[in-house]
Amino acid sequence: MSVHYEPDRDRYVVRWREGGRNRSRRFLRLEAAEAFDRGLRAPAAVAPVPVSARAGDGIYAYETRQASGFVFRQSDGSLSTRRG
């Protein structure tokens, strides 16, 4: 994602990628372009992942374009991932 000025059109342009396509939108004011860009960068809501009752267990959710998943630490200290 980026915000830049196009002097030929006297506009600020926000560019981003969505659904495998390059997208853009033009604004008259820099503040409006930056506000729109911040809205695109807002983190997606992630459903809470149940955590075991034992202290020290770490389960971390993540999102990709195709799926969601989580990373967890095994008893030997190594990290493992699961997708779904």
Buried (B, 14 or more C-beta within 10 A) or exposed (E): EEBEEEEEEEBBBBEBEEEEEEEEBEBEEEEBBBEBBEEEEEEEEEEEEEEEEEEEEEEEEEEEEEEBBBEBBEEEEEEEEEEE
